[in-house]
Amino acid sequence: MRFHINQDFAAGIMFAAWGVAGLWLGRNYPIGTSLRMGPGYMPWMLCWLLIAFGGVIAIKGAMTEGEKLTRWYFRPLILVCAGVMAFAFLIETAGLPAAIIATVLIGAFGGAEFRVVEVILLAIGLALGAIAIFVWGLGLPMPIFPR
C-alpha cells in the first residue's frame, strides 16, 4: 500500500488542526458534565468531532488515489478576509446595508469571474434581505443609515 498526499489528506489534516486549535483556545472554559454542561462543553465536543472526522478523512485520503494538491491562490484569501474586516469596521458607522454591500463587492474581487451587474444585484439583494430578517423580523438594534 502506498501513502498518498492529495486534497482529501490535506483537508483531513486541516480539520484536525482546527479541532486541536479549538481545544487549545478553549482550554480554560469549564466543561462540566453531560447533565450539567458548562460553557466549554459544546465547543469541546465539536472540537473532538472535528479531530475525529479530520482523522478519518486524512486516513481515507492517504490510502486512496485522489486529486493532487494544487497551488494556493492568495488573492481570494486576502480579499474575502478584507471583506469581513470591512463589514466589522462599517457596521456601526455606515449601517448594515452599506457594510453588506462593501463586504460582497470586496469579496467578489477575489473570484476568478467578476461580473459587475451580478455582484451589484447580489449585494443589494443580500442587504435588503438582511434588513428584513435582522432589523424588521428579529428586531435587532442595527443601524440602517449612516450615523
C-alpha positions as CSV (number, residue, x, y, z in Angstrom):
1,M,0.0,0.0,0.0
2,R,1.2,3.4,-1.0
3,F,0.8,6.7,1.0
4,H,-0.9,9.4,-1.0
5,I,-0.8,13.2,-0.3
6,N,-3.9,14.6,-2.0
7,Q,-6.7,17.0,-1.4
8,D,-8.6,14.7,0.9
9,F,-5.5,14.1,3.1
10,A,-4.8,17.8,3.3
11,A,-8.4,18.6,4.2
12,G,-8.4,16.0,6.9
13,I,-5.2,17.4,8.4
14,M,-6.7,20.9,8.3
15,F,-9.9,19.8,10.0
16,A,-7.9,18.0,12.7
17,A,-5.6,21.1,13.1
18,W,-8.6,23.4,13.6
19,G,-10.0,21.0,16.2
20,V,-6.7,21.0,18.1
21,A,-6.6,24.8,17.9
22,G,-10.1,25.0,19.2
23,L,-9.3,22.7,22.2
24,W,-6.3,24.8,23.0
25,L,-8.2,28.1,22.7
26,G,-11.0,26.8,24.9
27,R,-8.7,25.1,27.5
28,N,-9.8,27.4,30.3
29,Y,-13.6,27.0,29.8
30,P,-15.3,24.8,32.3
31,I,-16.6,21.7,30.6
32,G,-18.9,20.3,33.2
33,T,-20.7,17.0,32.7
34,S,-23.4,15.8,30.4
35,L,-26.0,16.6,33.0
36,R,-24.5,20.0,34.0
37,M,-22.9,21.3,30.9
38,G,-20.5,24.2,31.3
39,P,-19.8,26.9,28.6
40,G,-16.9,24.8,27.2
41,Y,-18.9,21.6,26.8
42,M,-20.2,22.1,23.3
43,P,-17.0,23.6,21.9
44,W,-15.1,20.8,23.5
45,M,-17.4,18.1,21.9
46,L,-17.3,19.9,18.5
47,C,-13.5,20.1,18.5
48,W,-13.2,16.4,19.3
49,L,-15.7,15.6,16.5
50,L,-13.7,17.8,14.1
51,I,-10.5,15.9,15.1
52,A,-12.2,12.6,14.6
53,F,-13.7,13.4,11.2
54,G,-10.4,15.0,10.1
55,G,-8.5,11.9,11.1
56,V,-10.9,9.6,9.1
57,I,-10.8,11.9,6.1
58,A,-7.0,12.1,6.2
59,I,-6.6,8.3,6.6
60,K,-9.0,7.7,3.7
61,G,-7.2,10.3,1.6
62,A,-3.8,8.7,2.4
63,M,-5.0,5.3,1.4
64,T,-6.7,6.1,-1.9
65,E,-5.7,8.0,-5.1
66,G,-7.3,11.4,-5.3
67,E,-6.9,14.8,-6.8
68,K,-3.4,16.2,-6.3
69,L,-2.9,19.3,-4.4
70,T,-3.0,22.4,-6.4
71,R,-1.2,25.7,-5.8
72,W,-2.6,28.2,-3.3
73,Y,-4.2,31.4,-4.5
74,F,-3.8,34.2,-2.1
75,R,-5.9,36.8,-3.8
76,P,-9.2,35.2,-2.8
77,L,-8.0,34.6,0.7
78,I,-6.9,38.2,1.2
79,L,-9.9,39.8,-0.4
80,V,-12.5,37.6,1.4
81,C,-10.8,38.4,4.8
82,A,-10.7,42.1,3.8
83,G,-14.4,41.9,3.1
84,V,-15.1,40.6,6.5
85,M,-12.9,43.3,8.0
86,A,-14.8,45.9,6.0
87,F,-18.0,44.7,7.5
88,A,-16.6,44.9,11.0
89,F,-15.5,48.5,10.5
90,L,-18.6,49.7,8.6
91,I,-21.5,48.1,10.5
92,E,-21.5,50.7,13.3
93,T,-20.8,53.9,11.3
94,A,-22.1,53.2,7.8
95,G,-25.0,51.0,8.7
96,L,-26.0,47.4,7.8
97,P,-26.8,47.8,4.1
98,A,-23.5,49.7,3.3
99,A,-21.5,47.1,5.3
100,I,-23.1,44.2,3.5
101,I,-22.7,45.8,0.1
102,A,-19.0,46.6,0.8
103,T,-18.4,43.0,2.0
104,V,-19.9,41.5,-1.1
105,L,-18.1,43.8,-3.5
106,I,-14.7,43.4,-1.9
107,G,-15.1,39.6,-1.6
108,A,-16.3,39.3,-5.2
109,F,-13.0,40.7,-6.4
110,G,-11.4,37.5,-5.1
111,G,-13.2,35.3,-7.5
112,A,-12.0,34.4,-10.9
113,E,-15.1,35.6,-12.6
114,F,-16.3,39.0,-11.6
115,R,-19.4,40.2,-13.2
116,V,-20.3,43.7,-12.1
117,V,-24.1,43.6,-12.7
118,E,-24.5,40.2,-10.9
119,V,-22.4,41.3,-8.0
120,I,-24.2,44.6,-7.5
121,L,-27.6,42.8,-7.7
122,L,-26.4,40.2,-5.2
123,A,-25.1,42.8,-2.8
124,I,-28.4,44.8,-2.9
125,G,-30.5,41.7,-2.5
126,L,-28.4,40.5,0.5
127,A,-28.6,43.9,2.1
128,L,-32.4,44.1,1.7
129,G,-32.7,40.5,3.0
130,A,-30.5,41.3,6.0
131,I,-32.6,44.3,6.8
132,A,-35.8,42.3,6.5
133,I,-34.6,39.4,8.7
134,F,-32.4,41.1,11.3
135,V,-33.9,44.6,11.7
136,W,-37.6,44.1,10.9
137,G,-38.1,40.4,11.6
138,L,-35.9,39.9,14.7
139,G,-36.0,43.5,15.9
140,L,-32.2,43.7,16.4
141,P,-30.9,47.2,17.0
142,M,-28.7,47.5,13.9
143,P,-28.3,50.9,12.2
144,I,-29.7,51.0,8.7
145,F,-28.5,54.5,7.8
146,P,-25.0,56.1,8.3
147,R,-24.5,57.9,11.6
